[in-house]
């Protein structure tokens, strides 16, 4: 079964905690890392915006991606939230096995 790292940005710690806790409790993610203090620059409604955000690094399986994406979209405060799934090309077999076992 294929593993993925999913990138999700949030506006603050409170939202990061809600999203990460929900994803792990619902077994949509084996692990979520919170990276505070990032700065994002992006186009929004025709102009360039800059915002302080947090980044969540979510480890999951391909089979969980549709449900994970739906859950984040339903529980995230942004109109359009970042949910980018990046396939894992390789890595520690023990860690990849652990992701699968955690989501069984």
C-alpha positions in Angstrom: 0.0 0.0 0.0 1.4 3.4 -1.0 2.3 6.0 1.6 1.8 9.8 1.2 2.9 12.9 2.9 0.1 15.5 2.9 0.9 19.2 3.3 -1.8 21.3 5.1 -1.3 25.0 6.1 -3.3 26.5 9.0 -3.7 30.0 10.3 -2.6 29.2 13.9 -1.8 26.7 16.6 -5.5 26.2 17.6 -6.5 25.1 14.1 -3.3 23.0 13.8 -4.2 21.2 17.0 -7.8 20.6 16.0 -6.8 19.3 12.5 -3.9 17.1 13.7 -5.9 15.6 16.6 -8.9 14.9 14.4 -6.8 13.2 11.7 -5.0 10.9 14.1 -8.1 10.1 16.2 -10.1 9.2 13.1 -7.2 7.1 11.8 -6.9 9.2 8.7 -3.2 9.8 9.6 -0.6 7.8 11.4 1.4 10.9 12.4 1.1 14.7 12.0 4.0 17.0 12.6 3.3 20.7 13.3 5.8 23.3 12.0 5.0 26.7 13.5 6.1 30.1 12.3 6.1 29.8 8.5 5.4 32.7 6.2 3.3 32.2 3.1 3.0 34.4 0.1 0.2 33.7 -2.4 -2.3 35.1 -4.8 -5.8 35.7 -3.4 -8.6 37.5 -5.1 -6.4 39.2 -7.6 -3.6 40.4 -5.3 -0.6 39.1 -3.5 -1.1 38.3 0.2 1.4 37.5 2.9 0.4 35.5 6.1 1.9 33.9 9.1 0.8 30.3 9.1 1.7 26.8 10.4 2.4 23.8 8.3 1.2 20.3 9.0 3.1 17.3 7.6 0.7 14.4 7.6 1.7 10.8 7.1 -1.0 8.6 5.6 -1.9 5.9 3.1 -3.4 6.3 -0.3 -6.6 4.6 0.7 -7.2 7.3 3.4 -6.7 10.3 1.1 -10.3 10.9 0.0 -11.6 10.8 3.5 -8.7 12.8 4.9 -9.3 15.5 2.3 -13.0 15.7 2.9 -12.5 15.9 6.7 -9.9 18.7 6.4 -12.2 20.7 4.0 -15.1 20.3 6.5 -13.1 21.3 9.5 -10.7 24.0 8.2 -11.5 27.7 8.5 -10.1 28.7 5.0 -12.4 29.0 2.0 -9.9 27.0 0.0 -7.5 25.1 2.2 -4.2 23.5 1.1 -4.3 19.7 1.0 -1.5 18.5 -1.2 -0.7 14.8 -1.2 2.8 13.8 -2.2 3.6 10.1 -2.8 6.5 8.7 -0.9 9.0 7.2 -3.3 10.9 5.3 -0.6 12.2 5.4 2.9 12.6 3.3 6.0 10.7 0.0 5.5 10.0 -0.2 9.2 8.5 3.3 9.2 6.5 2.7 6.1 5.2 -0.5 7.6 4.4 1.4 10.8 2.2 3.8 8.9 0.2 1.0 7.4 -0.1 -0.8 10.8 -1.2 2.4 12.5 -4.0 2.9 10.0 -5.2 -0.7 9.9 
